[in-house]
Amino acid sequence: MKKRMMIPARTITFILVFAIACITVLINKGYGASTGVYLETKDGTAILISERTPIVMSSNHNGDMFSELEKGDKLLVIHDGIMESYPAKTHVYAVFEINDGITGAIPPSVIEELLELGWIDSAEDVDYDFESGESSQN
C-alpha cells in the first residue's frame, strides 16, 4: 500500500520541479507572465488590463491567439518584456484563460483613459454604467 502512495507523490514532485524549472528558464531568458482582464478595442486591437494599466498585445499568430477570447475574460499571458511606451506594448507567446470574467473588473479610470485615447467609442463598449458604477456581466 505504501508503494502505491509513493508513485503519485513522486509524479507530483516531478511535475512541480519541472514546472519550476520551466518558469525559471523563461524568467532568465527575459520572458514574463502577467494576469489581467481582456478587452478588444473598436479596431480589433487586443488589450490586457493589468494592474490598472492597458497593455497592447501582439503576436505572430495573426490574431488567432485572441480570437476565442471575449471581453472581460481573466487571462494569464506569457510575453516578452513590457515596453515602457504609452500605451504599454508587449509581444505575446501564450494566452491562458483563467476564467470567464466581467468587464466590471476594469477600473473606471482605465475606461476613461481608453475613451480619451479613442480605443473605445463609449463606456457601453465595456458594459459600464458611470452613473450607477456597475458593469453588466458578459
DSSP file (Angstrom, degrees, kcal/mol; ACC not computed):
  #  RESIDUE AA STRUCTURE BP1 BP2  ACC     N-H-->O    O-->H-N    N-H-->O    O-->H-N    TCO  KAPPA ALPHA  PHI   PSI    X-CA   Y-CA   Z-CA
    1    1 A M     >        0   0    0      0, 0.0     4,-1.4     0, 0.0     5,-0.1   0.000 360.0 360.0 360.0 -39.5    0.0    0.0    0.0
    2    2 A K  H  >  +     0   0    0      1,-0.2     4,-1.4     2,-0.2     0, 0.0   0.861 360.0  55.7 -66.2 -34.6    2.8    2.4    0.8
    3    3 A K  H  > S+     0   0    0      1,-0.2     4,-1.4     2,-0.2    -1,-0.2   0.879 104.4  53.3 -65.6 -36.9    4.4    1.8   -2.6
    4    4 A R  H  4 S+     0   0    0      1,-0.2    -1,-0.2     2,-0.2    -2,-0.2   0.866 108.9  49.4 -65.7 -35.0    1.2    2.8   -4.4
    5    5 A M  H  X S+     0   0    0     -4,-1.4     4,-1.3     1,-0.2    -1,-0.2   0.772 106.0  57.6 -73.7 -26.7    1.1    6.1   -2.5
    6    6 A M  H  X S+     0   0    0     -4,-1.4     4,-2.7     2,-0.2     5,-0.2   0.831  97.2  61.1 -75.0 -32.2    4.7    6.9   -3.3
    7    7 A I  H  X S+     0   0    0     -4,-1.4     4,-2.5     2,-0.2     5,-0.2   0.957 107.6  42.4 -62.6 -51.2    4.2    6.7   -7.1
    8    8 A P  H  > S+     0   0    0      0, 0.0     4,-2.8     0, 0.0     5,-0.2   0.904 114.5  52.3 -61.8 -38.3    1.7    9.6   -7.2
    9    9 A A  H  X S+     0   0    0     -4,-1.3     4,-2.4     2,-0.2    -2,-0.2   0.913 111.5  46.4 -63.6 -41.5    3.8   11.6   -4.7
   10   10 A R  H  X S+     0   0    0     -4,-2.7     4,-2.7     2,-0.2    -1,-0.2   0.902 112.6  50.5 -66.2 -40.3    6.9   11.1   -6.9
   11   11 A T  H  X S+     0   0    0     -4,-2.5     4,-2.5    -5,-0.2    -2,-0.2   0.935 111.8  46.6 -63.0 -46.4    4.9   12.0  -10.0
   12   12 A I  H  X S+     0   0    0     -4,-2.8     4,-2.4     1,-0.2    -2,-0.2   0.915 112.6  50.4 -62.6 -43.0    3.5   15.2   -8.4
   13   13 A T  H  X S+     0   0    0     -4,-2.4     4,-2.6    -5,-0.2     5,-0.2   0.919 110.7  49.6 -60.6 -44.4    7.0   16.1   -7.1
   14   14 A F  H  X S+     0   0    0     -4,-2.7     4,-2.6     1,-0.2    -2,-0.2   0.919 111.1  49.2 -61.7 -44.2    8.5   15.6  -10.6
   15   15 A I  H  X S+     0   0    0     -4,-2.5     4,-2.5     2,-0.2    -1,-0.2   0.914 112.3  48.2 -63.2 -42.8    5.8   17.8  -12.2
   16   16 A L  H  X S+     0   0    0     -4,-2.4     4,-2.5     2,-0.2    -2,-0.2   0.920 112.8  47.3 -64.0 -44.1    6.3   20.6   -9.7
   17   17 A V  H  X S+     0   0    0     -4,-2.6     4,-2.3     2,-0.2    -2,-0.2   0.913 113.1  49.6 -63.4 -42.2   10.1   20.5  -10.2
   18   18 A F  H  X S+     0   0    0     -4,-2.6     4,-2.3    -5,-0.2    -2,-0.2   0.917 111.4  48.6 -62.3 -44.1    9.6   20.5  -13.9
   19   19 A A  H  X S+     0   0    0     -4,-2.5     4,-2.3     2,-0.2    -2,-0.2   0.908 111.9  48.7 -63.8 -42.9    7.2   23.4  -13.8
   20   20 A I  H  X S+     0   0    0     -4,-2.5     4,-2.3     1,-0.2    -1,-0.2   0.900 111.2  50.7 -64.1 -40.5    9.5   25.5  -11.5
   21   21 A A  H  X S+     0   0    0     -4,-2.3     4,-2.3     2,-0.2    -2,-0.2   0.908 110.4  49.4 -63.5 -42.0   12.5   24.7  -13.9
   22   22 A C  H  X S+     0   0    0     -4,-2.3     4,-2.3     2,-0.2    -2,-0.2   0.918 111.7  47.9 -63.6 -43.6   10.5   25.9  -16.9
   23   23 A I  H  X S+     0   0    0     -4,-2.3     4,-2.5     1,-0.2    -1,-0.2   0.904 110.8  51.9 -64.2 -41.1    9.4   29.1  -15.2
   24   24 A T  H  X S+     0   0    0     -4,-2.3     4,-2.5     2,-0.2    -2,-0.2   0.908 109.8  49.0 -61.9 -42.8   13.0   29.8  -14.1
   25   25 A V  H  X S+     0   0    0     -4,-2.3     4,-1.7     2,-0.2    -2,-0.2   0.924 111.4  49.7 -63.3 -44.4   14.3   29.3  -17.7
   26   26 A L  H  <>S+     0   0    0     -4,-2.3     5,-2.5     1,-0.2     4,-0.3   0.917 112.2  47.3 -61.3 -43.6   11.6   31.7  -19.0
   27   27 A I  H ><5S+     0   0    0     -4,-2.5     3,-1.4     1,-0.2    -1,-0.2   0.916 110.9  51.3 -64.9 -43.0   12.4   34.3  -16.4
   28   28 A N  H 3<5S+     0   0    0     -4,-2.5    -1,-0.2     1,-0.3    -2,-0.2   0.795 107.5  53.8 -65.5 -27.6   16.1   34.1  -17.1
   29   29 A K  T 3<5S-     0   0    0     -4,-1.7    -1,-0.3    -5,-0.2    -2,-0.2   0.466 125.0-101.7 -85.4  -1.8   15.5   34.5  -20.8
   30   30 A G  T < 5S+     0   0    0     -3,-1.4    -3,-0.2    -4,-0.3     2,-0.1   0.526  76.1 136.0  97.2   6.3   13.6   37.7  -20.3
   31   31 A Y      < -     0   0    0     -5,-2.5    -1,-0.3    -6,-0.2     2,-0.3  -0.466  33.0-163.6 -81.8 159.4   10.0   36.4  -20.6
   32   32 A G  E     -A   79   0A   0     47,-3.2    47,-2.6    -2,-0.1     2,-0.4  -0.882  13.3-139.3-136.3 170.1    7.4   37.5  -18.2
   33   33 A A  E     +A   78   0A   0     -2,-0.3     2,-0.3    45,-0.2    45,-0.2  -0.999  22.1 176.3-132.3 135.6    3.9   36.4  -17.1
   34   34 A S  E     -A   77   0A   0     43,-2.2    43,-3.1    -2,-0.4     2,-0.3  -0.962  16.4-149.1-135.8 153.3    1.0   38.8  -16.3
   35   35 A T  E     +A   76   0A   0     -2,-0.3     2,-0.3    41,-0.2    41,-0.2  -0.890  36.2 119.5-117.4 155.0   -2.6   38.4  -15.4
   36   36 A G  E     -A   75   0A   0     39,-1.6    39,-3.0    -2,-0.3     2,-0.4  -0.983  57.9 -64.2 175.7-170.4   -5.3   40.8  -16.3
   37   37 A V  E     -AB  74  49A   0     12,-2.0    12,-3.2    -2,-0.3     2,-0.3  -0.863  44.9-127.0-107.0 135.0   -8.7   41.4  -18.0
   38   38 A Y  E     + B   0  48A   0     35,-2.6    34,-3.2    -2,-0.4     2,-0.3  -0.588  30.9 170.0 -83.7 140.0   -9.0   41.1  -21.8
   39   39 A L  E     - B   0  47A   0      8,-2.3     8,-2.9    -2,-0.3     2,-0.5  -0.983  21.1-149.3-146.5 139.3  -10.5   43.9  -23.8
   40   40 A E  E     - B   0  46A   0     -2,-0.3     6,-0.2     6,-0.2    31,-0.1  -0.938  20.4-134.2-110.3 131.7  -10.7   44.3  -27.6
   41   41 A T    >   -     0   0    0      4,-2.6     3,-1.8    -2,-0.5    79,-0.2  -0.202  31.8 -97.0 -77.0 173.3  -10.7   47.9  -29.0
   42   42 A K  T 3  S+     0   0    0     77,-2.8    78,-0.1     1,-0.3    -1,-0.1   0.744 126.4  50.6 -64.8 -22.6  -13.0   49.1  -31.7
   43   43 A D  T 3  S-     0   0    0     76,-0.3    -1,-0.3     2,-0.1    77,-0.1   0.324 125.2-100.4 -97.3   8.9  -10.3   48.5  -34.3
   44   44 A G    <   +     0   0    0     -3,-1.8     2,-0.3     1,-0.3    -2,-0.1   0.517  69.2 151.4  91.4   6.2   -9.7   44.9  -33.1
   45   45 A T        -     0   0    0     74,-0.1    -4,-2.6     1,-0.1     2,-0.4  -0.542  44.1-128.4 -72.7 133.1   -6.5   45.6  -31.0
   46   46 A A  E     -BC  40  57A   0     11,-0.5    11,-2.9    -2,-0.3     2,-0.4  -0.702  29.7-173.8 -85.2 129.2   -6.1   43.1  -28.1
   47   47 A I  E     -BC  39  56A   0     -8,-2.9    -8,-2.3    -2,-0.4     2,-0.5  -0.968  17.7-154.0-126.6 139.2   -5.5   44.8  -24.8
   48   48 A L  E     -BC  38  55A   0      7,-2.6     7,-2.2    -2,-0.4     2,-1.0  -0.965  11.5-150.3-108.0 121.4   -4.7   43.3  -21.4
   49   49 A I  E     +BC  37  54A   0    -12,-3.2   -12,-2.0    -2,-0.5     2,-0.5  -0.819  28.1 172.1 -92.3 104.1   -5.8   45.5  -18.5
   50   50 A S  E >   - C   0  53A   0      3,-2.6     3,-1.2    -2,-1.0   -14,-0.1  -0.961  62.8 -19.5-121.6 121.0   -3.2   44.6  -15.8
   51   51 A E  T 3  S-     0   0    0     -2,-0.5    -1,-0.2     1,-0.3   -15,-0.1   0.908 127.4 -50.1  49.7  50.4   -3.0   46.4  -12.5
   52   52 A R  T 3  S+     0   0    0      1,-0.2    -1,-0.3    -3,-0.1    -3,-0.1   0.674 118.7 110.7  66.7  19.4   -4.9   49.5  -13.9
   53   53 A T  E <   -C   50   0A   0     -3,-1.2    -3,-2.6     2,-0.0     2,-0.4  -0.985  64.1-136.6-127.5 124.7   -2.6   49.7  -16.9
   54   54 A P  E     -C   49   0A   0      0, 0.0    34,-0.9     0, 0.0     2,-0.5  -0.655  21.4-168.2 -77.3 132.4   -3.7   48.9  -20.5
   55   55 A I  E     -Cd  48  88A   0     -7,-2.2    -7,-2.6    -2,-0.4     2,-0.4  -0.981  17.0-136.1-123.6 119.7   -1.1   46.8  -22.4
   56   56 A V  E     -Cd  47  89A   0     32,-3.1    34,-2.1    -2,-0.5     2,-0.4  -0.605  23.6-152.5 -74.7 127.6   -1.4   46.3  -26.1
   57   57 A M  E     +Cd  46  90A   0    -11,-2.9   -11,-0.5    -2,-0.4     2,-0.3  -0.846  16.7 177.0-106.6 138.0   -0.8   42.7  -27.0
   58   58 A S  E     + d   0  91A   0     32,-1.7    34,-3.6    -2,-0.4     2,-0.3  -0.941   1.1 178.5-132.4 158.6    0.6   41.5  -30.4
   59   59 A S        -     0   0    0     -2,-0.3     3,-0.5    32,-0.2     4,-0.1  -0.949  40.6-116.9-150.2 168.6    1.5   38.0  -31.6
   60   60 A N  S    S+     0   0    0     32,-0.4    33,-0.1    -2,-0.3    31,-0.0   0.333  97.1  86.7 -87.8   6.4    2.8   36.3  -34.7
   61   61 A H  S >  S-     0   0    0      1,-0.0     3,-2.2     2,-0.0    -1,-0.2   0.149 101.7-115.9 -96.3  19.4   -0.4   34.3  -35.0
   62   62 A N  T 3  S-     0   0    0     -3,-0.5    -2,-0.1     1,-0.3    -4,-0.0   0.832  73.5 -54.4  52.0  39.1   -2.3   36.9  -37.0
   63   63 A G  T >> S+     0   0    0     -4,-0.1     3,-1.2     1,-0.1     4,-0.7   0.306 112.2 115.7  82.5  -9.7   -4.8   37.5  -34.2
   64   64 A D  G X4  +     0   0    0     -3,-2.2     3,-0.6     1,-0.3     4,-0.5   0.826  68.6  64.1 -61.1 -29.9   -5.8   33.8  -34.0
   65   65 A M  G 34 S+     0   0    0      1,-0.2    -1,-0.3     2,-0.1     3,-0.2   0.809 112.1  34.4 -63.0 -29.3   -4.4   33.7  -30.4
   66   66 A F  G X4 S+     0   0    0     -3,-1.2     3,-1.3     1,-0.1    -1,-0.2   0.451  91.3  94.9-104.8  -2.7   -7.0   36.2  -29.3
   67   67 A S  T << S+     0   0    0     -4,-0.7    -2,-0.1    -3,-0.6    -1,-0.1   0.786  85.2  48.8 -66.1 -29.1  -10.0   35.1  -31.5
   68   68 A E  T 3  S+     0   0    0     -4,-0.5    -1,-0.3    -3,-0.2     2,-0.2   0.534  93.6  99.1 -87.2  -6.3  -11.6   32.8  -28.9
   69   69 A L    <   -     0   0    0     -3,-1.3     2,-0.3     4,-0.0    -3,-0.0  -0.488  56.8-155.5 -84.7 151.5  -11.4   35.4  -26.1
   70   70 A E    >   -     0   0    0     -2,-0.2     3,-2.2   -31,-0.0   -32,-0.2  -0.922  35.2 -86.1-121.9 151.3  -14.3   37.6  -25.0
   71   71 A K  T 3  S+     0   0    0     -2,-0.3   -32,-0.2     1,-0.3    32,-0.2  -0.266 114.7  28.3 -56.9 138.0  -14.1   41.0  -23.3
   72   72 A G  T 3  S+     0   0    0    -34,-3.2    30,-0.3     1,-0.3    -1,-0.3   0.257  82.6 141.3  94.4 -11.0  -13.8   40.6  -19.6
   73   73 A D    <   -     0   0    0     -3,-2.2   -35,-2.6    28,-0.2     2,-0.5  -0.410  52.7-127.2 -63.8 137.5  -12.1   37.2  -19.6
   74   74 A K  E     -AE  37  99A   0     25,-2.5    24,-2.6   -37,-0.2    25,-1.2  -0.770  36.9-169.2 -87.0 129.5   -9.4   36.9  -17.0
   75   75 A L  E     -AE  36  97A   0    -39,-3.0   -39,-1.6    -2,-0.5     2,-0.5  -0.834  31.3-149.6-124.3 154.1   -6.1   35.8  -18.6
   76   76 A L  E     -AE  35  96A   0     20,-2.6    20,-2.8    -2,-0.3     2,-0.4  -0.999  30.3-166.9-113.9 123.8   -2.6   34.6  -17.8
   77   77 A V  E     -AE  34  95A   0    -43,-3.1   -43,-2.2    -2,-0.5     2,-0.5  -0.949  17.5-153.9-121.4 129.6   -0.3   35.8  -20.5
   78   78 A I  E     +AE  33  94A   0     16,-2.6    15,-3.0    -2,-0.4    16,-1.4  -0.899  39.7 149.8 -97.6 125.6    3.3   34.7  -21.3
   79   79 A H  E     -AE  32  92A   0    -47,-2.6   -47,-3.2    -2,-0.5    13,-0.2  -0.882  48.0 -92.7-148.0 171.4    5.1   37.6  -23.0
   80   80 A D  S    S-     0   0    0     11,-2.3   -48,-0.1    -2,-0.3    -1,-0.1  -0.079  73.2 -59.3 -69.6-175.3    8.3   39.5  -23.7
   81   81 A G        -     0   0    0    -51,-0.1     2,-0.6     1,-0.1    10,-0.4  -0.299  61.5-105.1 -63.3 158.4    9.2   42.4  -21.5
   82   82 A I        -     0   0    0      8,-0.1     8,-0.2    -3,-0.1     2,-0.2  -0.789  31.3-127.1 -92.1 123.8    6.7   45.2  -21.5
   83   83 A M  B     -F   89   0A   0      6,-3.0     2,-1.7    -2,-0.6     6,-0.8  -0.479  14.4-129.8 -70.6 136.7    7.8   48.3  -23.4
   84   84 A E        +     0   0    0     -2,-0.2     2,-0.2     4,-0.2    -1,-0.1  -0.339  69.3 114.7 -85.8  55.9    7.6   51.5  -21.4
   85   85 A S  S    S-     0   0    0     -2,-1.7     4,-0.0     2,-0.1    -3,-0.0  -0.586  75.0 -80.6-108.8 176.2    5.7   53.4  -24.0
   86   86 A Y  S    S+     0   0    0      1,-0.2     2,-0.2    -2,-0.2   -31,-0.1  -0.946 125.7  29.2-125.3 115.2    2.2   54.7  -23.7
   87   87 A P  S    S-     0   0    0      0, 0.0    -1,-0.2     0, 0.0    -2,-0.1   0.510 108.3-123.1 -76.7 157.6    0.3   52.7  -24.2
   88   88 A A  E     -d   55   0A   0    -34,-0.9   -32,-3.1    -2,-0.2     2,-0.3  -0.345  32.1-161.5 -63.3 148.8    2.5   49.9  -22.9
   89   89 A K  E     +dF  56  83A   0     -6,-0.8    -6,-3.0   -34,-0.2     2,-0.3  -0.960  14.5 172.9-135.9 152.4    3.1   47.1  -25.5
   90   90 A T  E     -d   57   0A   0    -34,-2.1   -32,-1.7    -2,-0.3     2,-0.5  -0.989  31.5-120.4-154.3 155.6    4.3   43.5  -25.4
   91   91 A H  E     -d   58   0A   0    -10,-0.4   -11,-2.3    -2,-0.3     2,-0.4  -0.878  33.3-144.7 -98.5 127.7    4.6   40.5  -27.7
   92   92 A V  E     +E   79   0A   0    -34,-3.6   -32,-0.4    -2,-0.5   -13,-0.2  -0.760  25.6 174.9-102.0 136.7    2.6   37.5  -26.5
   93   93 A Y  E    S+     0   0A   0    -15,-3.0     2,-0.3    -2,-0.4   -14,-0.2   0.699  72.3  10.4-106.3 -30.5    3.7   33.9  -26.8
   94   94 A A  E     -E   78   0A   0    -16,-1.4   -16,-2.6     2,-0.0     2,-0.4  -0.993  56.7-161.2-152.9 144.4    0.8   32.1  -25.0
   95   95 A V  E     -E   77   0A   0     -2,-0.3     2,-0.5   -18,-0.2   -18,-0.2  -0.996   6.6-171.9-128.6 129.8   -2.5   33.0  -23.5
   96   96 A F  E     -E   76   0A   0    -20,-2.8   -20,-2.6    -2,-0.4     2,-0.6  -0.986  20.7-136.2-123.0 123.8   -4.4   31.0  -20.9
   97   97 A E  E     -E   75   0A   0     -2,-0.5   -22,-0.2   -22,-0.2     3,-0.1  -0.686  16.9-173.3 -79.4 118.5   -7.9   31.9  -19.9
   98   98 A I  E     -     0   0A   0    -24,-2.6     2,-0.3    -2,-0.6    -1,-0.2   0.925  64.8 -36.0 -77.4 -47.7   -8.2   31.7  -16.2
   99   99 A N  E     -E   74   0A   0    -25,-1.2   -25,-2.5     0, 0.0    -1,-0.3  -0.974  67.2 -83.5-166.0 163.1  -12.0   32.2  -16.1
  100  100 A D        -     0   0    0     -2,-0.3     2,-0.2   -27,-0.2   -27,-0.2  -0.536  58.4-174.8 -68.2 138.6  -14.8   34.0  -17.9
  101  101 A G        -     0   0    0     -2,-0.2    37,-0.5   -31,-0.2     2,-0.4  -0.540  24.6-111.4-125.4-170.3  -15.0   37.4  -16.4
  102  102 A I    >   -     0   0    0    -30,-0.3     3,-1.7    -2,-0.2   -30,-0.2  -0.953  22.9-127.1-124.6 148.4  -16.9   40.6  -16.3
  103  103 A T  G >  S+     0   0    0     33,-0.5     3,-2.1    -2,-0.4   -31,-0.1   0.621  99.1  85.0 -70.8  -9.8  -15.8   43.9  -17.7
  104  104 A G  G 3  S+     0   0    0      1,-0.3    -1,-0.3    32,-0.2    33,-0.1   0.651  73.8  73.9 -64.4 -13.4  -16.6   45.4  -14.3
  105  105 A A  G <  S+     0   0    0     -3,-1.7    -1,-0.3   -33,-0.1    -2,-0.2   0.614  76.7  92.5 -73.8 -11.0  -13.2   44.2  -13.3
  106  106 A I  S <  S-     0   0    0     -3,-2.1     5,-0.1    20,-0.1   -56,-0.0  -0.748  87.0-119.9 -84.9 122.1  -11.8   47.1  -15.4
  107  107 A P    >>  -     0   0    0      0, 0.0     4,-1.8     0, 0.0     3,-0.9  -0.299  15.9-122.2 -61.8 143.3  -11.4   50.2  -13.2
  108  108 A P  H 3> S+     0   0    0      0, 0.0     4,-2.4     0, 0.0     5,-0.2   0.835 111.5  60.0 -54.9 -35.0  -13.4   53.3  -14.3
  109  109 A S  H 3> S+     0   0    0      1,-0.2     4,-1.9     2,-0.2     5,-0.1   0.870 105.3  48.2 -63.1 -35.4  -10.2   55.3  -14.6
  110  110 A V  H <> S+     0   0    0     -3,-0.9     4,-2.5     2,-0.2    -1,-0.2   0.890 109.3  52.8 -70.9 -39.2   -8.9   52.9  -17.2
  111  111 A I  H  X S+     0   0    0     -4,-1.8     4,-2.1     1,-0.2    -2,-0.2   0.913 108.9  50.3 -61.0 -42.0  -12.2   53.1  -19.1
  112  112 A E  H  X S+     0   0    0     -4,-2.4     4,-2.5     2,-0.2    -1,-0.2   0.902 109.9  50.4 -63.3 -40.8  -11.9   56.9  -19.1
  113  113 A E  H  X S+     0   0    0     -4,-1.9     4,-2.4     2,-0.2    -2,-0.2   0.917 109.6  50.6 -61.7 -43.2   -8.3   56.6  -20.5
  114  114 A L  H  X>S+     0   0    0     -4,-2.5     5,-2.0     1,-0.2     6,-1.1   0.867 110.5  50.0 -63.9 -36.5   -9.5   54.2  -23.2
  115  115 A L  H ><5S+     0   0    0     -4,-2.1     3,-0.8     2,-0.2    -2,-0.2   0.932 111.0  48.6 -64.5 -46.4  -12.2   56.7  -24.1
  116  116 A E  H 3<5S+     0   0    0     -4,-2.5    -2,-0.2     1,-0.3    -1,-0.2   0.867 111.1  50.3 -61.9 -37.8   -9.8   59.6  -24.3
  117  117 A L  H 3<5S-     0   0    0     -4,-2.4    -1,-0.3    -5,-0.2    -2,-0.2   0.621 112.3-121.3 -76.4 -12.6   -7.4   57.6  -26.4
  118  118 A G  T <<5S+     0   0    0     -3,-0.8    -3,-0.2    -4,-0.6    -2,-0.1   0.652  76.2 125.7  81.8  15.8  -10.2   56.7  -28.8
  119  119 A W  S   <S+     0   0    0     -5,-2.0   -77,-2.8    -6,-0.2     2,-0.3   0.790  77.6  29.1 -77.9 -28.0   -9.8   52.9  -28.4
  120  120 A I  S    S-     0   0    0     -6,-1.1    -2,-0.2   -79,-0.2    -1,-0.1  -0.952  71.2-142.8-127.9 152.3  -13.5   52.6  -27.4
  121  121 A D  S    S-     0   0    0     -2,-0.3     2,-0.3     1,-0.2    -1,-0.1   0.817  79.0  -8.5 -83.6 -32.2  -16.4   54.7  -28.5
  122  122 A S  S >  S-     0   0    0      1,-0.0     3,-1.7     0, 0.0     4,-0.3  -0.971  71.2 -98.9-156.9 167.5  -18.3   54.7  -25.2
  123  123 A A  G > >S+     0   0    0     -2,-0.3     5,-2.4     1,-0.3     3,-1.2   0.723 116.0  72.5 -64.8 -19.2  -18.4   53.1  -21.8
  124  124 A E  G > 5S+     0   0    0      1,-0.2     3,-1.6     3,-0.2    -1,-0.3   0.760  80.6  72.6 -66.3 -23.8  -21.1   50.9  -23.3
  125  125 A D  G < 5S+     0   0    0     -3,-1.7    -1,-0.2     1,-0.3    -2,-0.2   0.768 108.9  32.9 -61.8 -24.2  -18.3   49.1  -25.2
  126  126 A V  G < 5S-     0   0    0     -3,-1.2    -1,-0.3    -4,-0.3    -2,-0.2   0.112 117.4-112.7-116.1  19.2  -17.2   47.6  -21.9
  127  127 A D  T < 5 +     0   0    0     -3,-1.6     9,-1.7     1,-0.2     2,-0.5   0.871  66.8 148.1  55.2  42.9  -20.8   47.4  -20.5
  128  128 A Y  E   < -G  135   0B   0     -5,-2.4     2,-0.7     7,-0.2     7,-0.2  -0.926  37.8-158.2-114.9 133.3  -20.0   50.0  -17.8
  129  129 A D  E  >> -G  134   0B   0      5,-2.5     4,-2.5    -2,-0.5     5,-0.9  -0.922   1.5-166.4-109.4 107.4  -22.6   52.5  -16.5
  130  130 A F  T  45S+     0   0    0     -2,-0.7    -1,-0.1     1,-0.2     5,-0.0   0.821  85.5  57.1 -64.8 -31.2  -20.8   55.5  -15.0
  131  131 A E  T  45S+     0   0    0      1,-0.2    -1,-0.2     3,-0.1    -2,-0.0   0.938 120.4  26.3 -67.1 -45.5  -23.9   56.7  -13.2
  132  132 A S  T  45S-     0   0    0      2,-0.2    -2,-0.2    -3,-0.0    -1,-0.2   0.698  98.5-133.4 -89.8 -19.1  -24.5   53.5  -11.2
  133  133 A G  T  <5 +     0   0    0     -4,-2.5     2,-0.3     1,-0.3    -3,-0.2   0.755  64.7 123.1  73.2  23.6  -20.9   52.5  -11.2
  134  134 A E  E   < -G  129   0B   0     -5,-0.9    -5,-2.5     0, 0.0     2,-0.4  -0.833  50.8-147.7-120.6 157.1  -21.9   49.0  -12.2
  135  135 A S  E     -G  128   0B   0     -2,-0.3     2,-0.3    -7,-0.2    -7,-0.2  -0.940  16.9-130.0-119.1 142.2  -21.0   46.6  -15.0
  136  136 A S        -     0   0    0     -9,-1.7   -33,-0.5    -2,-0.4     2,-0.2  -0.659  32.4-106.8 -88.3 152.1  -23.3   44.1  -16.6
  137  137 A Q              0   0    0     -2,-0.3   -35,-0.1     1,-0.1    -1,-0.1  -0.505 360.0 360.0 -79.8 144.0  -22.0   40.6  -17.0
  138  138 A N              0   0    0    -37,-0.5    -1,-0.1    -2,-0.2   -36,-0.1   0.495 360.0 360.0 -65.5 360.0  -21.0   39.3  -20.4
